[in-house]
């Protein structure tokens, strides 16, 4: 029984602060939501490209930043869990969209595409957003205390393989 003798159903995929969680924290359900939301924005970019002024990279980048990248930015905290594959999947989505924004030659490297369009890779942007978030939260006593305790705790620095964004906090 649940509250006031009424059954409360178990939600296997609850949404918390706009992020769809799942039992294994793989965030596959959240990724599907992001994919479905970005589809209409990608279609908008494709339609605009058909117009003469639609070939403007500036217009297409603005649409990308406001309608698609904002979806990626919203989940920057879950992207900090290095064991998850969601980061790779979001990067693939971003790469596909950037190729739509400006038609690059077939074998153009992903690094070149990001450099030409002056846009960060998903991981770099998520790390920057996370560091800004942490630095802003350092001003709050409880969070600052927890960050300080983490920084004082003994951590092995023998390998870079297990370094996280938390290790970049100063």
JOTA-V5744 format. One record per residue. N is the residue number from 1. PHI is phi as a letter, one per 20 degrees, with the letter a starting at -180 (none if undefined). PSI is psi in whole degrees, -180 to 180 (none if undefined). OMEGA is omega in degrees with one decimal (NA if undefined). Layout:
n;phi;psi;omega
N;PHI;PSI;OMEGA
N;PHI;PSI;OMEGA
This chain:
n;phi;psi;omega
1;none;160;-179.1
2;d;-138;-177.2
3;f;128;178.9
4;l;47;178.5
5;l;25;175.4
6;d;142;-179.4
7;f;130;175.9
8;d;114;-176.5
9;f;146;177.5
10;e;128;178.5
11;e;110;-177.7
12;f;-22;-179.0
13;c;71;-179.3
14;f;156;175.8
15;d;127;179.6
16;c;118;-177.6
17;l;41;176.3
18;n;2;179.5
19;d;125;-179.9
20;e;118;-179.0
21;e;158;173.9
22;b;163;-174.2
23;g;-34;-178.4
24;e;2;-176.9
25;l;42;175.5
26;e;-15;177.9
27;m;24;178.8
28;f;-38;178.4
29;f;-42;178.5
30;f;-40;178.9
31;f;-40;178.2
32;f;-38;177.4
33;f;-44;178.2
34;f;-45;179.3
35;g;-45;-178.0
36;f;-36;179.4
37;f;-35;-176.6
38;f;-18;-178.5
39;g;-45;-179.0
40;f;-35;178.4
41;f;-40;177.5
42;f;-41;177.3
43;f;-36;176.8
44;f;-45;177.9
45;f;-43;179.3
46;f;-42;179.4
47;f;-43;-178.6
48;f;-34;179.8
49;f;-24;-178.8
50;f;-25;178.7
51;e;157;-179.3
52;f;-45;179.6
53;f;-11;-178.8
54;f;-16;179.4
55;f;-2;178.0
56;f;119;179.8
57;f;-34;-178.8
58;f;-44;179.5
59;f;-47;-178.6
60;f;-37;177.2
61;f;-38;178.8
62;f;-44;176.9
63;f;-44;179.3
64;f;-49;-176.8
65;f;-41;-174.9
66;e;-37;-173.9
67;d;-27;-174.5
68;d;-53;-177.9
69;f;-30;177.9
70;f;-32;175.5
71;f;-40;178.0
72;f;-42;-177.5
73;f;-33;-175.8
74;f;-28;-178.0
75;d;31;-176.8
76;f;-27;-179.0
77;f;-41;179.7
78;f;-20;178.0
79;f;-9;-179.9
80;e;-9;177.2
81;e;102;-171.4
82;f;-15;-178.1
83;e;-8;-175.4
84;e;152;-179.7
85;e;0;-176.8
86;f;-34;-179.8
87;f;-46;178.6
88;f;-41;-179.1
89;f;-42;177.8
90;f;-37;178.6
91;f;-39;177.7
92;f;-41;177.4
93;f;-47;-179.9
94;f;-44;-179.3
95;g;-43;-179.7
96;f;-41;-179.2
97;f;-42;180.0
98;f;-32;176.2
99;f;-26;176.4
100;f;-39;-178.4
101;g;-46;177.7
102;c;124;-178.1
103;f;109;178.4
104;e;156;172.5
105;g;154;-170.7
106;g;-45;-174.2
107;e;24;178.1
108;f;133;-178.2
109;f;154;180.0
110;f;-40;179.1
111;f;-40;179.0
112;f;-42;179.7
113;g;-47;179.7
114;f;-36;179.9
115;f;-45;-179.7
116;f;-44;-178.5
117;e;-5;179.6
118;l;48;178.2
119;c;144;-179.9
120;e;156;171.2
121;f;158;-176.2
122;g;-45;-177.4
123;f;-43;-179.5
124;f;-45;179.7
125;f;-43;179.4
126;f;-40;178.4
127;f;-43;178.6
128;f;-43;178.0
129;f;-41;-179.8
130;f;-43;179.1
131;f;-40;175.9
132;f;-41;178.8
133;f;-48;-179.1
134;f;-44;179.5
135;f;-36;177.6
136;f;-36;-178.1
137;f;-15;177.9
138;f;-21;-178.5
139;f;-15;178.1
140;e;127;-169.6
141;g;-52;-175.4
142;f;-46;-179.5
143;f;-41;178.8
144;f;-39;178.6
145;f;-44;179.6
146;f;-40;177.3
147;f;-43;178.4
148;f;-43;178.2
149;f;-40;178.6
150;f;-45;-178.2
151;f;-29;179.3
152;e;-20;-177.0
153;f;146;-179.9
154;f;128;178.7
155;c;141;178.0
156;e;130;178.3
157;d;27;-176.5
158;f;-24;-178.7
159;b;142;177.5
160;f;-11;-176.3
161;g;-34;-174.9
162;d;12;178.5
163;f;142;178.0
164;c;177;177.6
165;f;-26;178.3
166;f;-29;179.9
167;f;-11;178.4
168;e;-3;179.9
169;f;131;175.5
170;d;none;NA
